[in-house]
Amino acid sequence: MTGATGGRHRAVVPQRLETDAEAIERDLLKLVLTIIELIRQLMEKQAIRRLDEGDLSDAQIEGLGNGLMRLEQAMNDLKDRYGLSTEDLNIDLGPLGTLLPE
């Protein structure tokens, strides 16, 4: 690796890593909930697409609706329990924008 004059910069590594067990647990939960929220939103869009195409029976529509509502309620319960909001789960990907749709 070359120095700053060579055009490449070394990454700054913090001298201390966060070792607070509660902070680590909260950050891990935040990551897991972010992934679950992303999957939930994708499943919801897929269900709406299939509904619009008339690809589902009445029983399938009811099952999907109930399942998505239960998942959303479980997500809300976990966010409330750990003091997180949907905005907290929306990871900033830098120039790509945020992970979850606004």
Backbone as numpy.savetxt, mean C-alpha at the origin, in Angstrom:
# Nx Ny Nz CAx CAy CAz Cx Cy Cz
34.55 3.35 -7.05 33.70 4.52 -7.05 34.59 5.74 -7.05
34.24 6.72 -7.85 35.03 7.93 -7.90 34.49 8.94 -6.91
35.28 9.93 -6.61 34.86 10.96 -5.67 33.84 11.90 -6.29
33.50 12.95 -5.56 32.50 13.90 -6.02 32.93 14.58 -7.31
34.24 14.71 -7.54 34.70 15.37 -8.76 34.55 14.47 -9.97
34.40 13.17 -9.77 34.24 12.24 -10.88 32.80 12.09 -11.32
31.88 12.80 -10.69 30.50 12.76 -11.13 29.64 11.75 -10.37
30.23 10.87 -9.62 29.44 9.91 -8.85 29.54 10.26 -7.38
28.43 10.13 -6.71 28.39 10.47 -5.29 28.15 9.21 -4.49
28.72 9.17 -3.32 28.49 8.04 -2.42 27.18 8.26 -1.69
26.48 7.19 -1.51 25.22 7.27 -0.75 25.54 7.57 0.70
24.74 8.41 1.29 24.90 8.75 2.70 24.18 7.68 3.51
24.93 7.00 4.35 24.36 5.96 5.20 24.27 6.50 6.61
23.09 6.42 7.20 22.98 6.94 8.57 23.90 6.16 9.50
24.42 6.86 10.50 25.32 6.23 11.45 24.58 5.25 12.34
23.30 5.50 12.55 22.49 4.62 13.40 21.25 4.19 12.63
20.94 2.95 12.75 19.69 2.45 12.20 18.64 2.49 13.29
17.40 2.67 12.88 16.30 2.71 13.84 16.16 1.33 14.47
16.29 1.26 15.79 16.20 -0.02 16.48 15.06 -0.07 17.47
14.26 0.97 17.49 13.10 1.01 18.37 12.11 -0.03 17.88
11.81 -1.02 18.71 10.94 -2.13 18.32 9.57 -1.65 17.86
9.01 -0.67 18.53 7.69 -0.16 18.14 7.74 0.51 16.78
8.79 1.28 16.51 8.92 1.96 15.22 9.10 0.93 14.10
9.88 -0.09 14.36 10.09 -1.13 13.35 8.79 -1.87 13.08
8.07 -2.21 14.14 6.79 -2.91 13.98 5.81 -2.05 13.19
5.73 -0.77 13.53 4.80 0.14 12.84 5.17 0.30 11.37
6.47 0.44 11.07 6.91 0.57 9.69 6.65 -0.69 8.89
6.86 -1.85 9.50 6.59 -3.11 8.83 5.08 -3.25 8.57
4.27 -2.93 9.56 2.83 -2.99 9.38 2.39 -2.02 8.29
2.98 -0.84 8.26 2.65 0.15 7.24 2.95 -0.40 5.85
4.08 -1.06 5.68 4.44 -1.64 4.39 3.47 -2.75 4.00
3.15 -3.64 4.93 2.22 -4.73 4.66 0.84 -4.18 4.30
0.36 -3.21 5.06 -0.95 -2.62 4.77 -0.95 -1.89 3.43
0.16 -1.29 3.07 0.27 -0.63 1.77 0.11 -1.65 0.65
0.78 -2.78 0.77 0.67 -3.83 -0.25 -0.75 -4.36 -0.31
-1.36 -4.60 0.85 -2.74 -5.10 0.88 -3.68 -4.07 0.27
-3.50 -2.79 0.57 -4.36 -1.75 0.01 -4.21 -1.68 -1.51
-3.01 -1.81 -2.01 -2.79 -1.81 -3.45 -3.52 -2.98 -4.10
-3.39 -4.16 -3.52 -4.07 -5.35 -4.05 -5.58 -5.19 -3.96
-6.08 -4.64 -2.85 -7.52 -4.42 -2.69 -8.05 -3.51 -3.79
-7.33 -2.42 -4.07 -7.77 -1.50 -5.10 -7.74 -2.16 -6.48
-6.73 -2.96 -6.74 -6.66 -3.67 -8.03 -7.81 -4.67 -8.16
-8.11 -5.40 -7.08 -9.22 -6.35 -7.09 -10.55 -5.63 -7.33
-10.70 -4.48 -6.71 -11.93 -3.71 -6.88 -12.09 -3.27 -8.33
-11.03 -2.79 -8.94 -11.08 -2.37 -10.35 -11.39 -3.56 -11.26
-10.79 -4.70 -10.97 -11.04 -5.91 -11.75 -12.51 -6.33 -11.61
-13.05 -6.26 -10.40 -14.45 -6.63 -10.17 -15.37 -5.69 -10.94
-15.08 -4.40 -10.92 -15.90 -3.42 -11.64 -15.83 -3.68 -13.14
-14.64 -3.99 -13.65 -14.49 -4.30 -15.07 -15.33 -5.51 -15.45
-15.24 -6.57 -14.63 -16.01 -7.78 -14.91 -17.51 -7.51 -14.80
-17.90 -6.69 -13.86 -19.31 -6.33 -13.71 -19.80 -5.58 -14.94
-19.00 -4.61 -15.40 -19.36 -3.83 -16.59 -19.47 -4.72 -17.83
-18.66 -5.76 -17.91 -18.68 -6.67 -19.06 -19.80 -7.70 -18.95
-20.51 -7.74 -17.82 -21.57 -8.71 -17.62 -21.03 -10.13 -17.46
-19.83 -10.22 -16.92 -19.10 -11.49 -16.82 -19.37 -12.23 -15.51
-20.24 -11.68 -14.66 -20.45 -12.27 -13.33 -21.92 -12.63 -13.11
-22.13 -13.72 -12.40 -23.49 -14.08 -12.00 -23.88 -13.22 -10.80
-25.17 -13.23 -10.46 -25.64 -12.46 -9.30 -24.95 -12.92 -8.02
-24.76 -14.24 -7.89 -24.09 -14.78 -6.69 -22.64 -14.33 -6.63
-21.96 -14.29 -7.78 -20.57 -13.83 -7.81 -20.47 -12.35 -7.47
-21.41 -11.57 -7.98 -21.42 -10.13 -7.68 -21.60 -9.91 -6.18
-22.53 -10.63 -5.59 -22.77 -10.49 -4.16 -21.54 -10.94 -3.36
-20.94 -12.06 -3.75 -19.75 -12.56 -3.06 -18.58 -11.60 -3.14
-18.35 -11.06 -4.35 -17.27 -10.08 -4.51 -17.53 -8.83 -3.69
-18.75 -8.34 -3.75 -19.09 -7.14 -2.99 -18.89 -7.33 -1.50
-19.37 -8.45 -0.97 -19.21 -8.74 0.45 -17.73 -8.90 0.83
-16.99 -9.61 0.00 -15.57 -9.82 0.27 -14.79 -8.52 0.27
-15.06 -7.66 -0.71 -14.36 -6.37 -0.78 -14.75 -5.47 0.39
-16.02 -5.51 0.79 -16.44 -4.70 1.94 -15.78 -5.18 3.23
-15.68 -6.49 3.41 -15.02 -7.03 4.62 -13.54 -6.68 4.64
-12.90 -6.76 3.47 -11.48 -6.42 3.39 -11.27 -4.94 3.70
-12.12 -4.09 3.15 -12.00 -2.66 3.42 -12.21 -2.37 4.90
-13.18 -3.04 5.52 -13.43 -2.83 6.95 -12.24 -3.30 7.79
-11.68 -4.44 7.43 -10.50 -4.95 8.15 -9.33 -3.98 8.01
-9.15 -3.43 6.81 -8.08 -2.45 6.60 -8.32 -1.21 7.47
-9.55 -0.72 7.50 -9.87 0.45 8.32 -9.64 0.17 9.79
-10.00 -1.02 10.24 -9.79 -1.39 11.65 -8.30 -1.39 11.99
-7.48 -1.98 11.12 -6.03 -2.03 11.37 -5.41 -0.64 11.32
-5.84 0.19 10.37 -5.32 1.56 10.30 -5.68 2.33 11.56
-6.92 2.18 12.03 -7.34 2.85 13.27 -6.54 2.35 14.46
-6.35 1.06 14.54 -5.63 0.45 15.66 -4.20 0.96 15.77
-3.55 1.19 14.63 -2.15 1.62 14.63 -1.99 3.10 14.30
-3.08 3.84 14.27 -3.00 5.28 14.04 -2.50 5.65 12.66
-2.90 4.89 11.65 -2.47 5.17 10.27 -3.66 5.64 9.45
-3.37 6.43 8.43 -4.39 6.85 7.49 -4.05 6.28 6.12
-4.98 6.37 5.19 -4.70 5.91 3.83 -3.55 6.70 3.24
-3.45 7.98 3.58 -2.35 8.81 3.08 -1.00 8.29 3.59
-0.97 7.75 4.80 0.27 7.18 5.35 0.73 5.98 4.54
-0.20 5.29 3.90 0.14 4.10 3.13 0.56 4.42 1.70
0.38 5.65 1.29 0.65 6.04 -0.09 2.13 6.42 -0.25
2.94 5.41 -0.54 4.39 5.59 -0.62 4.75 6.50 -1.80
5.63 7.46 -1.53 6.11 8.37 -2.57 7.22 7.68 -3.34
7.04 7.51 -4.64 8.03 6.85 -5.49 8.90 7.84 -6.24
9.01 9.05 -5.71 9.85 10.06 -6.33 9.27 10.54 -7.65
10.07 10.50 -8.72 9.60 11.03 -10.00 8.41 10.26 -10.58
8.17 9.05 -10.10 7.04 8.26 -10.59 5.73 8.67 -9.94
5.80 9.45 -8.88 4.60 9.84 -8.16 4.35 8.93 -6.97
3.11 8.85 -6.56 2.76 8.03 -5.41 2.29 6.65 -5.86
2.39 5.70 -4.98 2.03 4.31 -5.30 0.55 4.13 -5.52
-0.25 4.68 -4.61 -1.70 4.51 -4.69 -2.33 5.67 -5.45
-3.37 5.39 -6.23 -4.05 6.49 -6.94 -4.67 7.45 -5.94
-4.72 8.68 -6.31 -5.29 9.72 -5.44 -6.78 9.54 -5.32
